[in-house]
Amino acid sequence: MAATNPDPYQDPDGIVDARGLQCPIPILKARLECNRMSQGQVLQVLSTDAGSKRDFKTFAQQTGHELIGEAEEGGVFGFWLRIQRRE
């Protein structure tokens, strides 16, 4: 039986793979993808830039998107943003 509430960490609505890219490219790629997405959808971003941890917290605060999760494994940082549209 399929879950009625899919796990946004396992099944995001969009993914930006910014591994190997340095600031500000991961943020710019995420911003472009966020602009294409709808209210409530979840974007996963993968980055190897150590500064991205700070950058994505600031990005979420400035844009109003909700940073719902972050993780690090093997030098890869993962971020999950729930898209919020300001009215």
Residue pairs with C-beta under 8 A, 6 or more apart in sequence:
8 42
8 68
8 69
8 80
8 82
9 44
9 69
9 80
12 42
12 43
12 44
12 80
13 37
13 41
13 42
13 43
14 33
14 36
14 37
14 41
14 42
14 43
14 44
15 43
15 44
15 45
15 46
16 26
16 29
16 30
16 33
16 43
16 44
16 45
16 46
17 46
18 25
18 26
18 29
18 30
18 45
18 46
18 47
18 48
18 49
18 52
19 46
19 47
19 48
19 76
20 48
21 29
21 47
21 48
21 49
22 49
23 49
23 51
23 52
23 55
24 55
26 45
26 47
26 49
26 52
26 55
27 52
27 55
27 56
27 59
29 45
30 43
30 45
30 56
30 59
30 79
30 81
31 59
31 63
33 43
34 43
34 63
34 65
34 81
34 83
37 43
37 83
38 83
39 83
39 84
39 85
40 82
40 83
41 82
41 83
42 68
42 80
42 81
42 82
42 83
43 65
43 80
43 81
43 83
44 78
44 79
44 80
45 52
45 56
45 78
45 79
45 80
45 81
46 76
46 77
46 78
47 76
47 77
47 79
48 75
48 76
48 77
49 55
49 77
50 77
52 77
52 79
53 70
53 72
53 77
56 67
56 70
56 79
56 81
57 67
59 65
60 66
60 67
60 81
63 84
64 84
64 85
64 86
65 81
65 82
65 83
65 84
66 81
66 82
66 84
67 79
67 80
67 81
68 80
68 81
68 82
69 78
69 79
69 80
70 77
70 78
70 79
70 80
71 77
71 78
72 78
